């Protein structure tokens, strides 16, 4: 699994549709909660790239409403 697939998987199983949904799901841990899950699901891809957090952000901002780059 790569980072993009892991982001889509988490968004799907947690039923996240917007930035607000993600904020509520992350809670007090902030985005670190999401990053830890992604690192667990896609460890090879996570270690292979220089800025995995930026890759995670790019992917969830494309699919969740409330972000400028939402498609």
N, C-alpha and C positions, 0 to 999 in steps of 0.2 A: 504494500500500500504506500502511496506517496502522500505528500502533504495535502494536495488538492483533494484527493479521494478521502482522506481522513477528515478534512473540514466538512465536506459534503455529508459524510457518514454521521458526524456529530450533529450537524444542523438538522439532518433528517430525523435521527432517533430522539433528539431532544425537542423536536417540533419548534425550532427557532425560525422566525420569519422576519424579524426586525432587529435593529440596534438595541431597542428597549428590551426585547426578549433576551438577547445575549447579555445585556447588563444585569438583568434579573437572575439569569442562570449562573453567571460568574460570581455574583454576590460579593462578599468581602475579599475574596481572593483576587478579584480583578481578572484581567486577561490571563494571568498566570495559570488559572485553572484550565483554560482552553489550551494553552501552550503545553502543559503537562500531559494532557490527554493526547494531543497530537504527537508529542515526542514518544509517548508509549505506543501509539498506533503505527507510526512511521519512523522508527528509530534510524534506519539506514539513510533515508532521505534527509532527515533532520541533521544528522552528523555530516552529511556530504556537502551541504550548502553553507555559505558564510553567514547569512542572516535569516535563519529559519523563522523567527518571529515576524519579520517583514513579509515573508511568503505567506504565512498564516493570515496576517492582516489583509493582504491583497485579496486572498481567496474569499474570506468571509465578507469583506466589504463589497465584493462583486455580487454576492447572492442575497444579502440582507438589505431590506429597505432601511432608509435613514442615512445611507452613506452616499457621497457624491458619485462614486463610480458604480453604483448599483445598476445592473442591466435589467 
